[in-house]
Amino acid sequence: GNSVTQMEGPVTLSEEAFLTINCTYTATGYPSLFWYVQYPGEGLQLLLKATKADDKGSNKGFEATYRKETTSFHLEKGSVQVSDSAVYFCALSDITGGGNKLTFGTGTQLKVEL
Amino acid sequence: GAGVSQSPSNKVTEKGKDVELRCDPISGHTALYWYRQSLGQGLEFLIYFQGNSAPDKSGLPSDRFSAERTGGSVSTLTIQRTQQEDSAVYLCASSLQGVSNQPQHFGDGTRLSIL
């Protein structure tokens, strides 16, 4: 079956620090990969996506590259801000694995301090 | 434009009661999904509707859970004889089509608390 593994949190960084949140996946077919973000008290929002190998998704200064050889989709940002404090979820969607449902990682809480 | 709308935003009920949760997807989106977010289990898929096809119910945890989607738009998730372990945030999402590269757009969820 499909699964997503992401690094344990919480991650605490100072403002302007470099961020990496690791995500690896297992899928039976050719998945699309997503990062969703959940700000405090809010719902899930799509942050970025990549639909095939070597695609790079980017949004709001965040980037992630679909690496088929390492089955990874690590999230990076060069300089985090306090407003980036949230929970980040890596997810995959694989139609060959049983429909279009998303399989999520456990989430990584990010806290950015001044 | 309007996003996915869920109601109520919060629901507190006694164990054993039935509850109904409503989801209004983005206009024109043919695919609709229900997920559950709980502390112990993370984010779990419950059920998926695509157009007029039979729904994928593979994630429903027990026969106390059911869902319907009327007219290809609004969906209702029903939990009968609620138990304390049903306490969670229930999230609805919709996508333009039921294909894997289409992102799902989420509502703010219904926080369900079973006393």
Chai-1 contact restraints between the chains, C-beta under 6 A:
chainA,res_idxA,chainB,res_idxB,connection_type,confidence,min_distance_angstrom,max_distance_angstrom,comment,restraint_id
A,S32,B,S100,contact,1.0,0.0,6.0,A-B,restraint_1
A,S32,B,N101,contact,1.0,0.0,6.0,A-B,restraint_2
A,G43,B,F106,contact,1.0,0.0,6.0,A-B,restraint_3
A,G43,B,G107,contact,1.0,0.0,6.0,A-B,restraint_4
A,G43,B,D108,contact,1.0,0.0,6.0,A-B,restraint_5
A,G43,B,G109,contact,1.0,0.0,6.0,A-B,restraint_6
A,L44,B,F106,contact,1.0,0.0,6.0,A-B,restraint_7
A,L46,B,P103,contact,1.0,0.0,6.0,A-B,restraint_8
A,K49,B,P103,contact,1.0,0.0,6.0,A-B,restraint_9
A,T51,B,N101,contact,1.0,0.0,6.0,A-B,restraint_10
A,S93,B,S100,contact,1.0,0.0,6.0,A-B,restraint_11
A,D94,B,S100,contact,1.0,0.0,6.0,A-B,restraint_12
A,I95,B,S100,contact,1.0,0.0,6.0,A-B,restraint_13
A,G99,B,Y48,contact,1.0,0.0,6.0,A-B,restraint_14
A,G99,B,D56,contact,1.0,0.0,6.0,A-B,restraint_15
A,N100,B,G98,contact,1.0,0.0,6.0,A-B,restraint_16
A,N100,B,S100,contact,1.0,0.0,6.0,A-B,restraint_17
A,K101,B,F45,contact,1.0,0.0,6.0,A-B,restraint_18
A,K101,B,Y48,contact,1.0,0.0,6.0,A-B,restraint_19
A,F104,B,L43,contact,1.0,0.0,6.0,A-B,restraint_20
A,T106,B,G42,contact,1.0,0.0,6.0,A-B,restraint_21
